Amino acid sequence: MKFRVERDVLAEAVTWVARGLPSHPPVPVLAGVLIEASDEGTLTFSAFDYEVSAKITVAAEVGESGTVLVLGRLLADISRNLPDRPIDVVTEGSKVQVTCGSTRFSLLMMPADDYPTLPTAPASTGTIAGDVFTHAVAQVSIAADRGDTLPILTGVRVEIEGDKITLLATDRYRLAMRELTWNPEATDASHVALVPARTLSDTAKALGALGSIEIHLGSGASGAQSFRESALGAEFELEFTGEVLPFEFTIFAYVTRDHLANLALLEQQAKAPVVNACVVTHNYQVLPGQRPQS
């Protein structure tokens, strides 16, 4: 394999793919980035850890096509620190030679045949603005559980009904929900998936807030894609019935006449309802002088 690519192009592509590599991979080859050089003048960088896959394709001058597997984080560190000049990459025996001007690095090749096959992304389901998606994920994912007591609570529930997407996460003590509109390929689109919150958050940040993001949903897998490509594995699928939170409810409170008088005095001095400072303000029913009946 032999190709030449601009330094900034290589550094950005490898860094973006390598950011999802596991720190302690269960299998050594999962620490690598798969590089595929095509006769069509493109380079494809891929990474996969059996849960999340990432792929990006860039333009390059390909002299000889081929496929190699090298340590991803090592290649990312090398490419970021090379001078701003074209980089030549060529395979020599069991090594990959990286040359940039007078600087030269030699990387050992990893067994590409042992690398797992990346999942195939399903057809595009629709598109959404990058800034809207990134902001919504940041708002909701913070409420997901960070422990491992109930793994199902570490995910973000993604529900799609027509042109509406609902993101929901909870750790049993708080709940975050965000509704947003998007542009589905089919007006009757209906999907439900539970995606790990950390994976969804990292991917949303990696895709960036600029441009448009394509969302791919299929049976057993979900994905998000812009000009960069990323697939998210959905670990669970849930069916929720009824409302997540009731829209109307009644709260009974037992207060004394003195408390009511003090409350009226405070409202008069503040020239505004004091009760509005409460988080819940729906249908208060106060029973002076008696306790509420169960």
N, C-alpha and C positions, 0 to 999 in steps of 0.2 A: 504494500500500500504506500502511496506517495501523494502528498497534496501540499498546497500552499494556501495560507489563509491570513487575513489581517489580524494583528495582535488583539485589538479591541473586540473583534467578532468572536475570536476563540475564547478570550477571557470571560466575556459575558455569557456565552453559551455554556461553557463548562461549569462556571460558578453557579448558574441558575439550576442546572441539572444536579450538580453535586450537593446542593444545599439540603436535599432530602435524603441523602445517604445515611444509613444508620451508623451511630458511633461505635457500636459493638455488634457487628453483623453476625448472625448465627452461622452463616456460610461465608467463607472468605471472598467468594466471587461477588457477593452483594455489595462489597465496598468499591467495586469498580464501575467505570462508565464505559458503555459500549459505543465505539466510534465506527460508523459505517460510511465509507467514501464511495460515492456513486459516479459512474461515467457521465451522468447528466450534469455534473458540476455542483453537487450538493454534499454536505456533511450532515449526518444525523447523529446526535448524541442522546443516549438513552440511559435511564437508571430505573431500577425496580427492586423492591424489597418484599415482594409477595403481598403487600398491602397497598402501596402507592407507586404508581409508575409516572415517569416524566420523560418527555421527548421534545427535542427542539431541532429544527433543520435550518442550516445556514448555507450561504453560497461560498464556494471555494474553487480554486484551480486544482482540479484532480488530475494527476498524471497517471495514477494507477489505482484502480478501485480495490477495495478490500474491507475487512472487518477486524478490529482489534479491541481488546479489553485491557484497560489500564486502571490503576488506582485513581479514583475520581478526585478526592481532595488534594492529592499530591499534584495532579495535573492542573487543578484550579490554582493552587498556590504558585506553581511555576509560571503559568500563563499570565497571572496578574503582575508578576515581578519582572517580566521580560521588557526590553526596550520597545518603544513604539515603532516597530518595523514589521514587515511581513515575516510570518513564521513558517518554516519548512518542517514537515513531519514525514518521516520515512521509516519503514520497518527494515531491520537488519537482523536476520536470524530470530532470536527470541527476545529482541529488544526493540524499543521504539525510540528513535532519535529525534529530538526536538531541537531545532537550530533557529536562532534569531540573531543575525549579525555574527558577532564573534562569540556569542553565548551558546553553549550547547549542553543539553541534558540527555541522559539516557534512562529510559524507564523499562522495567521488566514487563513483558506481556503476561497477562493472566489467561487461563484456559477459557476462551470464548465459548467453546462447545458446552461447558458446564453452566453457562449463564442461562437463567430461566427465560422462557418466551414471554414477551410482554403481552398483556391483554389487548385485544382489539376493541377500540372505542366504538360504541353503537352510533347510529345515525344521529345527526344534530336534532335536538328537541326544540331549541329556540335560542334567542340571544337576549342579553341584558347589558345595560351600560356598566362599564367597569367600576366607576366610582360609586354607583348605587349598590352594586353587589358587595364590594369591599367594605363599605361603610356598614351595611346591614349585617354582614357576618361578624364584624368587630363588635357591634352592639349586642348580638345574641350569644356568641360563643363564650363570652365572659361569665355567663350564668351556668355553664355546664359544669358538672362535677369533675374535680381533678383527682379524686381518689379512685380506688379500685374495688370498693365494697360492692357497688352496683355498676358494672361496666356499661350497662345500657344508658346510664345517666351521663356518661362522658361524651355522648353524641349530640349532634344538632339534628332535629327532625326537620326534614325538608318536604313540604307538601305543595304540590302543584295542582291547581284546578283552573283550567282555562288560562287566562292572562294574569293570574294572581299566584304569587309564590309566598308561602308562609314559612318562616324560620322560627323554630321554637327550641329552647333549651332550659333545663332546670336541674338543680342539685338538691331538690326537696325543700330548701329553705328560701329560695328565690326562683323566679321564673321570668324569662325574657322572651318576648315574641315580637316579630317584625313582619309586616306585610308589605310587599312591593309588587309592582307590575313589571311585566317583561313582554317579549315578543315571541310567542310560541309558534312553531311550525304548523300545529293543528290547534284550532280553537277549542276542541274538546279534550285537550291534553289533561291527563290525570295520573299523577305519580306520587308515591310516598317512599322516602328513603331516610335512613338514619346514618349520618356520616360522622366519624370521629371529629369532635370539635377542634382538636389541635390540628388535625390534618386539613380540615376545611379552612381554618384560620391561616395556616401557613401557606396554603395554596392560593387563597385570595390575595394575600400580600405579595406572593411571588408573581401572580398574573398582573398585578398593578392596577391602578385606578384609571388608567387612560384607555381609550378605545372601547371596543365592544367585546364581550365575553360570550362564547358559545357554550351552552350547557348540553351535555349528552346524557341521556338517561335510558337505561335498559334494564332487563331483568337481572337482578343480582349485582349490578354495578352502576355507578354514576360517575360523571366526569365533568370537568370544567375546562374550557379551552379558549384561548385567544390566538394570537399568532404563535404563542407558545402552547404546548399541549400538555395536559395533565389529566390523569384518570384517578378517580377516587373510589376505593372499594367500600361499598356499603355493608357493614357488618350485621345490621339488623333491619327488619322491616316491621313496622308497627301499624296497628289499626286503632285509631282513636274514635270513639263514638261520643256524640254530645258535645257540649261546649267545654272548652278548657277551663274557663273562668265564667261564673254566672254574671250576667249583666245587671240583674236586679236582685237585691237581697235586703233583709231587714235586720237591724242591729238593735237589741234592747239594752238599755243602760239604766242602772239604779243610781239616782243622785238625790241629794237633799235639797230643800228649798233654799238654803244658804248658798249652795253651789250654783243654783240657777240664778240667784240674785247677783252673785259675783260675776257670773258669765255675762249677764245683761249689762252690768256696770263696765266690764272690760270692752264689750262691743261698743258701748256708747262712747267711751274714751277713745277707742281706736277708730271709731267711725267706720268700722268694717266688721263683717261677721268673723268671730274668732274661730268658730267651728270649721271654717274653710281651710284652716291650717292643717287639719287632719288629712291623712292619706285617703281614707275612705269616707265619702260624704253622701252615701246613698241611703235614703229612706230611714232616717233615725226616728225611733219611737221611744220617747222618754215617758216613764211611768212614775210620777212623783208620789212618794209616800208608800209604794208597794214594790215588791220584788217581781221580776218578770216570771211568768209561768212557763214551764218547759213544755 
